[in-house]
Amino acid sequence: MTMAKSIFVSITSFCDPHLQFTLDGLFSTASDPTRLHVVVIDQSVDDNQSWIAAHPWANQVQYIQFHPAHSRGCSWARSIAFSCFREEDFLLQIDSHTSFDPAWDDKLIDELSFLLTLTPKAILTAYPPPFEFDENAQPFKTLVPAQTVYWMQPNPGQTLREGDLTLTFRAEHVFQADFVIGHHIAGGLLFTTGDFIHDVPYDPYMYFHGDEQNITIRAFTRGWTIYNPMHDNIPLYHLYRTAGIAHPTQHWREDYEQHRVVKRTELEASARRRLCELVYGKRGDQPFGLGRIATVADFAQQSGINYLERTIQYVPPIIVHR
């Protein structure tokens, strides 16, 4: 009898009222919930441990809690989650406000299995489709299905500066494709083989903005290929926040920020320096430095994001069909 492939699930949460909803959906909709090993890094004062303990899958969840004032941001939390890896076959990283389709695990494994026939270092990642809650607190999808890949690209009009290489990204429609070669890893949906955790550990000294660029560049230079899938084939959904509006799940909320020894401004400044040091090769080949399989110049040629020349140009998408 063949053992089911195991999945390491990394969830980081910051004062998120939807963490319980996410955990319940994760297990209740999985085709085989027994194959899940879930790590939750909960930066909150809520008693989620007692709630978890009351469920039959409690022994599959490794729960670690920090007071929000002691948190150093999402990249720091994700690095702690990665440290709990137990050699599972696959890695799934999601946010703590995620909804799932039935048999989401089979669907993700099927998509990645095809990509692994193309390269042994394949990453499936995307900005997940959105969902919202109705007046009865039931989740519903907010987009009409479309046969399109949402290809993650830098927002237009941005400038790369010598001391600040941080970019924001948007999704661009690519039609008549099953996958598109990607240039950006989305933290809210990262699915790949478990050995990614050893090869590309999260940098705990990054903060929020720029952390996806950091792990993207390190993965690329270590020989990993990023794929954005067709949106219709993504079996999970993300509760997005309204841009420009303060939310209680934001790390920099004032009631906790005022009690921190290391403030948000310091963390952001340090992360900007660290991203610059990475692309300029000042971190060497340490775990949080560049790999040796590809270069930052190779990344610029494929993506159009030239960190060394500080230019951004459009490069046509590379389409992959099943």
ABEGO torsion letter per residue (X at the ends): XBBBBBBBBBBBBBGBAAAAAAAAAAAAABABAAABBBBBBBBBABBAAAAAAABAAAAABBBBBBBAAABAEAAAAAAAAAAABAGBABBBBBBABBBBBBGAAAAAAAAAAAAAAABABBBBBBBBBBBBBBAAGBBBBABBBBBBBBBBBBBBGBBBBAABABBBBBBBBBBGBABBBBABBBAABBBBBAAAAAABBBBAABBABGAAAAAAAAAAAAGBBBBBBBAAABABBBBBBBBGBBBAABAABAAAAAABABBAAAAAAAAAAAAAAAAAGAAEABAABBBAABBAAAAAAAAGBBAAAGBBBBBBBBBBBX
